[in-house]
């Protein structure tokens, strides 16, 4: 096994090769990820990892390989879940039962500041900070209910992550890494009514312990020209991709000028009032990539529009950031 996938784990599914293969094929289709079938094995590739099914007598061997230990845990969690949905149980060679969920880091709030009229910047600090914002733009913030001690998700005996439920259920919003160093991570929260995260950030959480899980959500797309479209909630991700993009990049943003901050002076950024109209006016060509993030209904309309224009699914992303 190459260094690219130096972490491994194995499991066995008794007498269920047909059902397991069908479950894996369905998941690969749902996630739109590569699936390779040969006479010797069936492999799904996701997150830079491989989930491989190898027939062996009456039993089926499950082989996991990944470049990081946390990704082995995430792949084991997903594999256990998808096979359980098909009525199958994997007997894993190794399960870190009782350990924190894969990719979960516990950090402390260092500061909360007002970045613009509409955004709050939070800095959290901890020894795992360096791995966030590298290779993926996002992470999931885990907040316990107000007034309750945090109960963090842990790996169960089956290999699946067990999340707290009922009165201990965690709030789990996704945020973009705005800035990052060896021992801290910054992220921006868009201020809006009814947001548990806004209420938490404005309650004086400095010094409190929080959980963050990830990173995840992909990196800045590689393209000759990158076309970005987003509303206020997508501003942090757009700002990060403007910094990371290697080719030509333009951004259309539906947000007030005060919240644009430094982006207001960036010639690549255009403020607009109608994201779908701006998307319809764009002219992506061969080798271009379109990234669109806003309310769920608009994201669906954007996806429908891009498919109708004949864009390949691998040439665009449409994400629902709210709604």
N, C-alpha and C positions, 0 to 999 in steps of 0.2 A: 504494500500500500504506500503510495507516495505521501510526502509530507503535507500535500494539500488536503488529504483526508487521513490524518494520522491517528484520529480517535475512532474506536470501533466498539460495537456491542452486538450481541447475537441473541436470538431467541428461536423458539420452536412452536409451530402450530400443528397439532396432531390432525392428520387425516382430513385436511380441508383445503387442498391446493386450488381447486376450482373456485370456491367461494372467496378465498383470499385474493386470488388474481383478479377476480371481478371487482372486488372492493377497491383494490389498488388502481385498476384502470379507471374506475368511476371517479376516484379522488383526483387522479392526474388530469382527467378531463375537466373536472370542476375547477381546479386550480390553474388550468392551462399551463402545465409544466411538462417537460419532456418525459416520455416513457419509452423504454427500449426493451423489446422482447426478442429473445433468442431461444434456441432449443434448450439451452442450459439454465436460463434465468430470466426473470422479469424485473426491471429496474425503473424506479421513479427518481428523478433528480430535482431537488428543491433546496433553496438556501445554500447552494454550494455543497450539498450533501447527497448521499445516495441511500435509498431504501431498496434493498434487493431481496427478492424471493427466489430460493433455490430448492427445487424438489429433491427429496432424499428418501426413498422407500415410501413408507406410509405417511411420513411426516414432511412438513415444509419448513425449511430453514429461513429465518429472517436475519438479514445482515444489514447493519447500519454502519455508515462511515461518514465522518465529518471533519472539518478542519479545526473545530473547537469543541471542548468538552461540553459547553452549554448547549451547542447545537445538537450534540448527541442526545442530551436530555430532552430538548424540544422535539427532536425527531422520534424518540422513544414515546413521548407523550402523545404525539399525533398518530403514530402507528398503532399504539394500544387502543386509542379512541376509534380510529377508522375500522379496525378489525372487530372491536367490540360491537360496533354498529351492525356488523354482519353476523353477529352471534358467535364470534371466534375469540379465543383467549390465547394470548402469547405467553409462553413460559420463558422469561428473560434470563439469560445467564447472570446478569448483574442489574440490580435495582438499588439506587441510593435512597431507600425508604427513609422518610423523616427529614431529608435535606430540603433546604429552600428550593422553590421552583426554579427550573433552569433559567438562567439569565437574570434572576432577581438579585438586586443589590440594595442594601440598606444604607441610606445616607442621611445627612442632617441639613436642615435649612440654614444657610449662612446669612442670606440677606433677601429682602423684598423691596423693590424700588419701583417707582413710576417711570416707565420708559417714554411713553407718549400718553396723550389724554385717554386713548382706548386700550393701552396695553400695560400690563404689570410684568416686570422681569423678576424671576426668582432664581437665586443661585443656591444649589445644593452641593454639598461636599462629601467626599468619601474616597477610600482607597481604590475603588473600582472605576472612578470617573473617566480614566483615560480610554477605556474601551468603548465609551458611548460617543456617538457621532462619528464613528469610523466605519465606513462601509455601509452604513444605513443612516437615514436622516432622523428617525423617530424613536421614541421610547414610550412606554405606558407608565403613567404615574399612578401609584397605588395609595389611596387615602382611606384610613379607617373612619367609621362614623364618628361624628363629634361626641366627645365624652366617653368613648370606649377605647380600651387598649387595643392596639393592632393585633390581629391574628393573620399571620402571613401565609400565603399558599405554600404547600410543601408536597414533595413527591410521595405518592401513596405506594402501597406494597405491590400494586399491579403495574406500576410504571407511569400511571397517569398523575397529573397534577391535581391535587385536591384543594379547591378554593373555599374559603370561608363563606358560609351562607347565613341567611336570616339576619339577626341583629348585628352580626359581625361582617356582613358582606361589604366588600371594598368598592369605593368609587374608582373607576379605571379609565380615565380619559387618556388620549394619545396626544403627545406634544413633540415639537421639533426642537432638536438641539440648536440653540442660537449661537452659542460659543462654548468652548470646552478646553480644559487644561488637564494637567496630570491629576489634580485632586478636586476639581469642581466642574459642574455643568450648569450652564445658564439656559433657561427657557422662558418664553413669553406667553402670557395668558391674555387672551382677548376679553375685555371686560363686557359682560352682558348680564342682564337680570336673570335670576333663577339658576345661576351657575354654582354648583357646590365647590368647584375649584376656586372661583373668584372669592366666594365667601371664606374659604380656607385661607387664601393668600392674604386677605385683608383682616384676618383675625389675630395677626401677630404670631405667626408660626416659627419665628426665628428660634433655632435650637432644637426644634422638634424632629423626630425621626420619621422618615418617609421611605417608601419602597419605590424603586423604579425597575422595570423589567424590559429587557431588550439587549441591544438595539434591534430595530426592525424597520420594515417599510420601504426598503430599497434605497438606492443612492441616486445621485444626479445622473439622468440619462446621458449616454454618450451619443452625440448626433452632430452632424455638420451644422444644423440650425435647430435651436431649441425654442419652442414657442410656449410660454407660460401664461396661464389664465387663472385668476383666483380672486376670491373676496377677502374680507378682513381676516377671516380665520386662516387663510392660506398664506398670509403675509410672511410669517416666520419661515415657512418652507421655501417660498419664492426668494426671499432674501438670501437664504443659504445656497440655493441653486445658482443664483446670480454670482455668488462668490466662487462656486465650484466649477461652473461650466467652462469647458475648454474651447468649444466652438462659438459660433455666433449665437447670441441669445437675445430674445425680446420678451417683455412681460406686459400683460394688460391686467390691471388691478382695479377692482371695484372697492375703493376705500376712500375715506376723507383725507385731505392733504395733511392734516396734523399727524395722522397715524402712519403716514408713509415714512416719516422720519428721514434718514439719509437717502432713502430710495427716491424721494421727491426730486433730488438733483441728479439722479442717474438717467442719462439719455436713453438707456435701453428700456425704461419703464414708462408706460402710458397709463394714466388714470382714466377709467371709463365708468359709465353708469349701467351698461348692459353687457355682461360677459358673453352671453350667447350671440349677440350681434357682433361683438368683437371677434368671436371665434368664426362666425360665418364670413367675416371679411378677410380672415387670414388666408394665406395661400401656401400651405406647406407642400414641399416638393419631395422628391426622392432623397432619402437619407436624412430627412427632418424627423423631429419627434415633437408631439403635442402633449402637454401636461395641463390638465384642467382639474381644479378642486374648488368646490363651493357647496351649496345646499344640495341635498340628495336628489331632488327633482331636477335641478339644473344639471347635475352630473349625469343623470340618465339621458336627458335631452342632448347633452354634448356627445355622449357615447353614440347615440342613435345617429346624430348628424355626421360624425366622423366615419362611421361604418357606411352610411349612405354615400359619402364622398369617395368610398373605395379605399380608405386607409386600412392597412393591415393592423390587426389587433396588437401586434408587437411594436407598432409605431406610435402608440399613444397610451396615456393613462388618464382615466377619469375617476376622480375620488370624491366620495361624499364626506365632507368634513363636519356636517351637522345636518339636522332634519331627519 
